[in-house]
Amino acid sequence: MRLFAWEQRKLGNIAEIVGGGTPNTNISAYWDGDINWYSPAEINEQIYVNSSQRKISEQGYNNSSARMLPVGTVLFTSRAGIGKTAILSHEGCTNQGFQSIVPNPNLLDSYFIFSRTRELKQYGETIGAGSTFVEVSGKQMANMNLMMPSTIQEQKAIGNYFAQLDQLITLHQREYICFKNGGKLC
Protein backbone atom coordinates (compact mmCIF):
# COMPACT_ATOMS: atom_id res chain seq x y z
CA MET A 1 0.00 0.00 0.00
CA ARG A 2 1.31 3.43 -0.93
CA LEU A 3 1.13 5.97 1.91
CA PHE A 4 0.29 9.60 1.25
CA ALA A 5 1.19 12.72 3.16
CA TRP A 6 -1.10 13.84 5.94
CA GLU A 7 -2.48 17.35 6.07
CA GLN A 8 -4.20 19.54 8.62
CA ARG A 9 -7.96 19.93 8.08
CA LYS A 10 -10.73 21.61 10.04
CA LEU A 11 -13.38 19.14 11.13
CA GLY A 12 -16.11 21.48 9.85
CA ASN A 13 -14.61 21.34 6.33
CA ILE A 14 -14.90 17.56 6.11
CA ALA A 15 -18.06 16.95 8.16
CA GLU A 16 -21.23 18.68 9.26
CA ILE A 17 -21.54 19.19 13.01
CA VAL A 18 -25.16 18.73 14.11
CA GLY A 19 -26.67 19.52 17.51
CA GLY A 20 -29.76 17.85 18.88
CA GLY A 21 -33.11 18.79 20.32
CA THR A 22 -35.82 17.57 22.64
CA PRO A 23 -39.55 17.60 21.99
CA ASN A 24 -41.74 19.00 24.77
CA THR A 25 -41.85 16.26 27.40
CA ASN A 26 -45.31 17.40 28.56
CA ILE A 27 -46.92 16.48 25.23
CA SER A 28 -47.41 12.70 25.19
CA ALA A 29 -48.11 12.66 21.43
CA TYR A 30 -44.45 13.60 20.88
CA TRP A 31 -43.16 10.42 22.55
CA ASP A 32 -43.22 6.64 22.15
CA GLY A 33 -43.02 6.77 18.35
CA ASP A 34 -40.55 4.94 16.15
CA ILE A 35 -37.78 7.52 15.69
CA ASN A 36 -34.54 6.79 17.56
CA TRP A 37 -33.69 9.64 19.95
CA TYR A 38 -30.45 9.27 21.91
CA SER A 39 -29.32 10.86 25.16
CA PRO A 40 -25.67 11.00 26.35
CA ALA A 41 -26.37 8.39 29.07
CA GLU A 42 -26.87 5.77 26.32
CA ILE A 43 -23.38 6.22 24.87
CA ASN A 44 -20.95 3.98 26.71
CA GLU A 45 -18.30 1.56 25.50
CA GLN A 46 -20.13 0.31 22.41
CA ILE A 47 -18.93 1.10 18.91
CA TYR A 48 -22.28 1.06 17.11
CA VAL A 49 -25.75 2.07 18.31
CA ASN A 50 -28.86 0.93 16.48
CA SER A 51 -31.81 1.52 18.82
CA SER A 52 -32.35 4.21 21.45
CA GLN A 53 -33.97 3.66 24.84
CA ARG A 54 -36.54 6.39 24.21
CA LYS A 55 -38.17 7.11 20.89
CA ILE A 56 -40.03 10.12 19.60
CA SER A 57 -42.98 10.36 17.24
CA GLU A 58 -43.02 12.06 13.85
CA GLN A 59 -45.03 14.85 15.46
CA GLY A 60 -42.41 15.20 18.22
CA TYR A 61 -39.63 15.28 15.65
CA ASN A 62 -41.43 17.97 13.62
CA ASN A 63 -41.93 20.09 16.74
CA SER A 64 -38.36 20.05 18.02
CA SER A 65 -34.95 21.16 16.85
CA ALA A 66 -33.79 17.53 16.55
CA ARG A 67 -32.34 16.63 13.15
CA MET A 68 -32.37 13.23 11.48
CA LEU A 69 -28.83 11.86 11.34
CA PRO A 70 -27.81 9.35 8.67
CA VAL A 71 -26.16 5.96 9.14
CA GLY A 72 -22.43 6.47 9.73
CA THR A 73 -22.86 9.60 11.86
CA VAL A 74 -20.50 9.67 14.82
CA LEU A 75 -22.47 10.70 17.89
CA PHE A 76 -20.30 12.92 20.11
CA THR A 77 -21.47 13.86 23.60
CA SER A 78 -20.87 17.56 24.11
CA ARG A 79 -21.85 17.81 27.79
CA ALA A 80 -22.58 15.64 30.81
CA GLY A 81 -19.46 13.67 30.01
CA ILE A 82 -17.83 15.27 26.98
CA GLY A 83 -16.36 12.98 24.37
CA LYS A 84 -18.23 9.70 24.43
CA THR A 85 -18.76 8.47 20.89
CA ALA A 86 -20.65 5.82 18.94
CA ILE A 87 -21.46 5.27 15.28
CA LEU A 88 -25.09 5.21 14.15
CA SER A 89 -25.97 1.96 12.40
CA HIS A 90 -29.60 3.14 11.85
CA GLU A 91 -30.69 6.72 11.32
CA GLY A 92 -31.83 8.63 14.37
CA CYS A 93 -31.58 11.90 16.24
CA THR A 94 -30.26 13.13 19.58
CA ASN A 95 -31.05 15.48 22.39
CA GLN A 96 -29.10 18.70 22.84
CA GLY A 97 -26.28 16.92 24.70
CA PHE A 98 -24.56 16.10 21.40
CA GLN A 99 -22.55 17.74 18.64
CA SER A 100 -22.66 14.84 16.19
CA ILE A 101 -20.23 14.45 13.32
CA VAL A 102 -21.86 13.72 9.95
CA PRO A 103 -18.93 12.87 7.65
CA ASN A 104 -18.85 14.07 4.07
CA PRO A 105 -18.55 10.60 2.47
CA ASN A 106 -15.98 11.85 -0.05
CA LEU A 107 -13.79 13.48 2.59
CA LEU A 108 -14.10 11.63 5.90
CA ASP A 109 -14.49 7.97 6.88
CA SER A 110 -16.79 7.29 9.87
CA TYR A 111 -14.62 4.65 11.50
CA PHE A 112 -11.47 6.72 10.96
CA ILE A 113 -12.94 9.69 12.86
CA PHE A 114 -14.43 7.34 15.48
CA SER A 115 -10.92 5.93 16.02
CA ARG A 116 -9.86 9.48 16.97
CA THR A 117 -12.27 9.56 19.95
CA ARG A 118 -9.54 10.23 22.50
CA GLU A 119 -8.35 13.26 20.52
CA LEU A 120 -11.93 14.54 20.05
CA LYS A 121 -12.61 14.14 23.78
CA GLN A 122 -9.41 15.94 24.79
CA TYR A 123 -10.22 18.82 22.44
CA GLY A 124 -13.79 19.07 23.74
CA GLU A 125 -12.70 19.09 27.37
CA THR A 126 -10.02 21.70 26.69
CA ILE A 127 -12.14 24.08 24.60
CA GLY A 128 -15.48 23.54 26.37
CA ALA A 129 -16.89 26.28 28.55
CA GLY A 130 -19.76 26.85 30.92
CA SER A 131 -20.53 27.90 34.45
CA THR A 132 -23.02 25.20 35.44
CA PHE A 133 -21.44 22.41 33.36
CA VAL A 134 -18.77 22.29 30.69
CA GLU A 135 -20.10 22.14 27.15
CA VAL A 136 -18.56 22.30 23.68
CA SER A 137 -20.49 24.00 20.88
CA GLY A 138 -20.92 22.92 17.28
CA LYS A 139 -18.90 25.93 16.12
CA GLN A 140 -16.06 24.96 18.45
CA MET A 141 -16.12 21.37 17.16
CA ALA A 142 -16.14 22.58 13.54
CA ASN A 143 -13.00 24.62 14.26
CA MET A 144 -11.04 21.60 15.50
CA ASN A 145 -7.85 21.03 13.51
CA LEU A 146 -6.96 17.41 12.73
CA MET A 147 -4.03 15.85 10.95
CA MET A 148 -5.60 13.69 8.24
CA PRO A 149 -4.50 11.42 5.42
CA SER A 150 -4.86 13.35 2.19
CA THR A 151 -7.00 10.62 0.60
CA ILE A 152 -10.26 8.99 1.67
CA GLN A 153 -8.81 5.63 0.59
CA GLU A 154 -6.07 5.87 3.21
CA GLN A 155 -8.61 6.92 5.87
CA LYS A 156 -10.74 3.88 4.99
CA ALA A 157 -7.72 1.58 5.20
CA ILE A 158 -6.86 2.96 8.64
CA GLY A 159 -10.51 2.81 9.72
CA ASN A 160 -10.79 -0.83 8.56
CA TYR A 161 -7.61 -1.72 10.43
CA PHE A 162 -8.98 -0.30 13.68
CA ALA A 163 -12.39 -1.91 13.07
CA GLN A 164 -10.70 -5.32 12.76
CA LEU A 165 -8.72 -4.71 15.96
CA ASP A 166 -11.90 -3.68 17.80
CA GLN A 167 -13.69 -6.83 16.56
CA LEU A 168 -10.80 -8.99 17.74
CA ILE A 169 -10.77 -7.32 21.16
CA THR A 170 -14.54 -7.82 21.49
CA LEU A 171 -14.21 -11.50 20.55
CA HIS A 172 -11.47 -12.06 23.14
CA GLN A 173 -13.49 -10.23 25.82
CA ARG A 174 -16.45 -12.53 25.15
CA GLU A 175 -14.22 -15.60 25.27
CA TYR A 176 -12.73 -14.41 28.56
CA ILE A 177 -16.19 -13.87 30.10
CA CYS A 178 -17.24 -17.31 28.89
CA PHE A 179 -14.09 -18.89 30.38
CA LYS A 180 -14.43 -16.95 33.64
CA ASN A 181 -18.02 -18.16 34.05
CA GLY A 182 -17.16 -21.78 33.35
CA GLY A 183 -18.80 -21.67 29.91
CA LYS A 184 -22.20 -20.64 31.31
CA LEU A 185 -22.64 -17.36 29.39
CA CYS A 186 -21.42 -18.52 25.99
C-alpha positions in Angstrom: 0.0 0.0 0.0 1.3 3.4 -0.9 1.1 6.0 1.9 0.3 9.6 1.2 1.2 12.7 3.2 -1.1 13.8 5.9 -2.5 17.3 6.1 -4.2 19.5 8.6 -8.0 19.9 8.1 -10.7 21.6 10.0 -13.4 19.1 11.1 -16.1 21.5 9.8 -14.6 21.3 6.3 -14.9 17.6 6.1 -18.1 17.0 8.2 -21.2 18.7 9.3 -21.5 19.2 13.0 -25.2 18.7 14.1 -26.7 19.5 17.5 -29.8 17.8 18.9 -33.1 18.8 20.3 -35.8 17.6 22.6 -39.6 17.6 22.0 -41.7 19.0 24.8 -41.8 16.3 27.4 -45.3 17.4 28.6 -46.9 16.5 25.2 -47.4 12.7 25.2 -48.1 12.7 21.4 -44.5 13.6 20.9 -43.2 10.4 22.6 -43.2 6.6 22.1 -43.0 6.8 18.4 -40.6 4.9 16.1 -37.8 7.5 15.7 -34.5 6.8 17.6 -33.7 9.6 19.9 -30.5 9.3 21.9 -29.3 10.9 25.2 -25.7 11.0 26.3 -26.4 8.4 29.1 -26.9 5.8 26.3 -23.4 6.2 24.9 -20.9 4.0 26.7 -18.3 1.6 25.5 -20.1 0.3 22.4 -18.9 1.1 18.9 -22.3 1.1 17.1 -25.7 2.1 18.3 -28.9 0.9 16.5 -31.8 1.5 18.8 -32.3 4.2 21.4 -34.0 3.7 24.8 -36.5 6.4 24.2 -38.2 7.1 20.9 -40.0 10.1 19.6 -43.0 10.4 17.2 -43.0 12.1 13.8 -45.0 14.9 15.5 -42.4 15.2 18.2 -39.6 15.3 15.7 -41.4 18.0 13.6 -41.9 20.1 16.7 -38.4 20.0 18.0 -34.9 21.2 16.9 -33.8 17.5 16.5 -32.3 16.6 13.2 -32.4 13.2 11.5 -28.8 11.9 11.3 -27.8 9.3 8.7 -26.2 6.0 9.1 -22.4 6.5 9.7 -22.9 9.6 11.9 -20.5 9.7 14.8 -22.5 10.7 17.9 -20.3 12.9 20.1 -21.5 13.9 23.6 -20.9 17.6 24.1 -21.9 17.8 27.8 -22.6 15.6 30.8 -19.5 13.7 30.0 -17.8 15.3 27.0 -16.4 13.0 24.4 -18.2 9.7 24.4 -18.8 8.5 20.9 -20.7 5.8 18.9 -21.5 5.3 15.3 -25.1 5.2 14.1 -26.0 2.0 12.4 -29.6 3.1 11.8 -30.7 6.7 11.3 -31.8 8.6 14.4 -31.6 11.9 16.2 -30.3 13.1 19.6 -31.1 15.5 22.4 -29.1 18.7 22.8 -26.3 16.9 24.7 -24.6 16.1 21.4 -22.6 17.7 18.6 -22.7 14.8 16.2 -20.2 14.5 13.3 -21.9 13.7 9.9 -18.9 12.9 7.7 -18.8 14.1 4.1 -18.5 10.6 2.5 -16.0 11.8 -0.1 -13.8 13.5 2.6 -14.1 11.6 5.9 -14.5 8.0 6.9 -16.8 7.3 9.9 -14.6 4.7 11.5 -11.5 6.7 11.0 -12.9 9.7 12.9 -14.4 7.3 15.5 -10.9 5.9 16.0 -9.9 9.5 17.0 -12.3 9.6 20.0 -9.5 10.2 22.5 -8.4 13.3 20.5 -11.9 14.5 20.0 -12.6 14.1 23.8 -9.4 15.9 24.8 -10.2 18.8 22.4 -13.8 19.1 23.7 -12.7 19.1 27.4 -10.0 21.7 26.7 -12.1 24.1 24.6 -15.5 23.5 26.4 -16.9 26.3 28.6 -19.8 26.8 30.9 -20.5 27.9 34.4 -23.0 25.2 35.4 -21.4 22.4 33.4 -18.8 22.3 30.7 -20.1 22.1 27.1 -18.6 22.3 23.7 -20.5 24.0 20.9 -20.9 22.9 17.3 -18.9 25.9 16.1 -16.1 25.0 18.5 -16.1 21.4 17.2 -16.1 22.6 13.5 -13.0 24.6 14.3 -11.0 21.6 15.5 -7.9 21.0 13.5 -7.0 17.4 12.7 -4.0 15.8 11.0 -5.6 13.7 8.2 -4.5 11.4 5.4 -4.9 13.4 2.2 -7.0 10.6 0.6 -10.3 9.0 1.7 -8.8 5.6 0.6 -6.1 5.9 3.2 -8.6 6.9 5.9 -10.7 3.9 5.0 -7.7 1.6 5.2 -6.9 3.0 8.6 -10.5 2.8 9.7 -10.8 -0.8 8.6 -7.6 -1.7 10.4 -9.0 -0.3 13.7 -12.4 -1.9 13.1 -10.7 -5.3 12.8 -8.7 -4.7 16.0 -11.9 -3.7 17.8 -13.7 -6.8 16.6 -10.8 -9.0 17.7 -10.8 -7.3 21.2 -14.5 -7.8 21.5 -14.2 -11.5 20.6 -11.5 -12.1 23.1 -13.5 -10.2 25.8 -16.5 -12.5 25.1 -14.2 -15.6 25.3 -12.7 -14.4 28.6 -16.2 -13.9 30.1 -17.2 -17.3 28.9 -14.1 -18.9 30.4 -14.4 -16.9 33.6 -18.0 -18.2 34.0 -17.2 -21.8 33.3 -18.8 -21.7 29.9 -22.2 -20.6 31.3 -22.6 -17.4 29.4 -21.4 -18.5 26.0 
